[in-house]
Amino acid sequence: MSRYAGHTARKRFGQNFLADPHYVARIVDAVSPRPGDNVVEIGPGLAALTRSLIERAGHVTAIEIDRDLAARLANDIPPDRLTLVIADALTVDFAKLGSSLRVVGNLPYNISSPLLFHLAQHDAVLRDVHVMLQREVVARMTASPGTPDYGRLTVMLQVRFAVTRLFTVPAGAFRPQPKVESAIARLTPLRDAKPAIADAALFERLVAASFGQRRKTLRNALRDVCDEAVLIEGGIDPGARGETLSIGDFVRVANLAAIRLRRA
């Protein structure tokens, strides 16, 4: 167990606390919160970011799963400056926290992808998202078709957000120090530019199947989702692999598959 600032970091919560003031300042500058912004922080931990966000925005809603840390935060920061939600962020209905949310978080590595998928479901109430993640995860989030990092996470995020990698944060900026480097990513909802998806559940199934076994051709990977004729109608070679399709290709094929299902 590793102790920092009087707290024993809990591995089950993936706790690595940002401790370098330089990177705290860089992150807050990247978010650039203003008074009145609806700032929601996931995993405030020891409040390194929280206090700086409050200084700029006036108030922060913080989601913390660790009850010991939540009690510490409640004791240190008055309720008119900090609203605490003691919960697993994966279970939080972000729509209940208001609109135009500015989400900030140092996301635990062990739940980063599920949490990003969960946030994506709430894109309608988000203004922007700034998250710190393992550098390799940010590479997947920002990847382009045809590259090794391009996959399910890429498609499911980029169909809803413009995703930008901002800067890296070295392992030495954390206590306890992780074995990997981190990076900051900004996600901005596409709003009117978001492609229309006829059947969201079908789209998710199609994308997941396309990357389930990366070496499979789409003809085989999508056998249980849509037939080869849908791919051909969508201008896609059935012998291609999922990593070669653009976001627009996935949307087009999924929408054609939805039409066929309705006609069946």
N, C-alpha and C positions, 0 to 999 in steps of 0.2 A: 504493500500500500504506500502511496505517496501523499504527503501532507504539504499543503501550500496555503498560506494565509489563514492557518487554523482550521482548515477543512481537509478531510481525507478524500481524495479523488476516488470515485466509485467507477470501477471498470464496466459494470453492467449498464451504466448510463453513458459510457464513452466520454468521461469528463477529462478534458484537457483545456485548461483555462488560459486565455490570452492574457499575457502579463507584460508585454512590451508596450510602453506608452507611445512609441513612434508608430506602431501599427494600429493601435487604438485610434490615434489621430487620423491616420490615413483612411481607415475604414469610415469613420464618422464624416470626414470630408467628402468621401465618395458618395455616401448617402445624402449628405447635405440637408439634414432635416431643418424645417422652419417651424416657428411657433404655430401651434394649432394642427400640425400634421398628425395623422392617426398612425403613430409608430407602434408596431407590434414586434417585440423581440422574442425569439425562440431560444430558450436556454440561456438566461442571463447569467447564470453561474455566480461568480463573485463580483459581478456588476462593473467590470472594467469598461465595457461598452455602454452599459445601462446609464451610468452617471453622465457620461458625455452626451448621450442621446437626449437625456432629460434636460441638460443644460441648453441644448439647441431647440428642442421641440416643446419643452415645458412639462410634458407628460409622456409616459410610456406604459403600454400594456405588455406585461411579461408573462410568458408561458414557461413554467418550471416544473419538472417532474419530481425533483428531489425536494422532499418536504423540509429537510434540514436547511437547505439553501433558501427555500422560500421563506422560512421563519426568520432567517438572518436578514433577508432583503426587507421583509415587513418591519423588522425592528430598526433597520438602518435608514429607510427611505419613507417619508410620509405618504399616506394613501392618496393625497391630492396630486402627488407627483408620479406615483407608481400604482397601477392596478395589477394585482397578481392573479393569474389563472394557474392553479395547481393541478396540472394534468399532463398526460402524454400528448405531445403536439400532434401525433398521428390520429388522435381521437377528437381533436378540436374542430368544431364547425366554425371556420373563419368568417363565414357570412354573418354570424351572430356578434362579431366584434366591430361591425360597422362597415362603412364603405371607404373606398380610396385608401386601403391599407398600405402602409409602407413597412413591409416585413424585413426584419434584419435577424441574422442568426449565425452563430458558430455551430453548425450542425454536427451532431455525433456521427462519426464515420460509419458506425454499424447500422444506422437507419437512414443514411442520407438519401438513397434512391427512393425508398418508400415515402419518405417525407416530401421529396420533390414531386412525386406523382400526386400525393395528397394536396399539396399546394396548387398544383396545376388544375385540379378540379374546382378551385375557388378563384380562377383568374378573373371572373366578372367583378369581384370586390377588391381586387388588388390594383394599386397604383404602380408599385414596383417591388422587387424583391432583391435584397443584397445578402448573399449567403457565403460563408466561408466553409470550404469543403476540401477533401483530399484533392491534391492537384490533378491526379488521374481522373477523378470524377468530373472536374471542370473541363478537362480535355474531351471527355465523352459528351458533355453538354453542348460544347461549341463545335463539334466535329462537322466535317463536310462529307457528302456521299463519296463512297469509294475509298475511304480511309479506314484503318483498323479500329479507330475509336468510335466510328459511326455505328449506332445501334438503336435499340429500343428507347433508351433514355433520351438520346438525341432527338428522335422523331417526336416522341410524346411531349417534349418540352418545346421544340422549335415550331410545332404546329400551333402553339398558343402564345409563345413569347419570342421576342428578340432577345437572344442570349449573348452576353459579352463577357469575356474574361478580362478582369481589370488588372490585377497584380498578384504575385505570389507572396506568401508569408512563410518564412523559414521555421523549421521545427523549434529552433531555439527561442522563438517568441512565446512559447507555451510552457506552462507548468501543470502537471509533469510534461516532459518533452516527448512528443510522439516520435515514431520512427519514420514518418513521412512528412513531406512538405505540403502546405495547404495553398489554396488560391481563392481569390474573391471573384464571384460571378454576379453580374447584374442581369435580372430578368425583367423585361418590360412587356406587359400584355399587348398583343397585336391589335386588340379592339376591332375596328372595322376592317382591318387588313387580315384578320384571322379567316382562314378558309372555311367554307361551310361544309360541315360533316353531317351526312344524312342520318347516320346511326353511330353514335359515339362508342357503344359497346362493341359493335362489329369492327369499327376502326381499331380499337384497342386489341381485339383478338387477332386481326390481320397483321398488325405490326408485331405483336408478340410472337406469332407463328413464324413470321418472316426472319426473325433473328434467333429463334429457339435453337436451331442447329445451323450455324452460319455457313457451313459447307453445302447444305442442301440447296438445290435449285428451288425457285419459287413454285414450279410445277408440283414438286413433292412437298415442300414446306406448307403450302396453302391448301393442300388436298381436302382438309376438313373444314375450310373456311369458304373457299370459292373454287369454281372449276377453271380449267385452263382457258376456256372461251372468254371469261371475264378479263383475264390478263391480256389476251390478244386484242379484245375490244378497246382496252385501255392503252394500247400501244406499247405493251410491255412484253419482252421476250420471256416466255415461260422457262427458258433455260438459264435466265439470269439469277443472280442471288440478291437477297434483300438489301445488302449494303450498297448496291449500285443505284437504288431508287431514290429519287429526290422526295422531299416532303410532299410536293404537288402530286407526284406519281402515286404515293400511298393514298392520298385523299381521293384521287380520281378512281383508283381501283376499288377502294372501299365503298365509294358512292355507287359505282356500277354494280357491285355485289349486293348492296342494299336494295337497289332497284329490282334486281333479279329475284331476290328473296320475296319482295312484296308481290311480284307477279306470280310466283310459284303457288 
